[in-house]
């Protein structure tokens, strides 16, 4: 998987779809993915039975 630095959700998501925020879900125990989201600036905002939701405001 390739990740780019966070400057916008993506040009398509922002310009075409009007996206303003990014949300991601990571299953509990998936420490590497949670660490990647943290490096990209996302913060955990909700914990559910099987996953944690992360958020990155625009």
Secondary structure, DSSP 8 states (H G I E B T S, - for coil): ------SSS-HIIIIIT----EEEEEETT-HHHHHHHHHTT-EEEEE-SSEEEEEE--
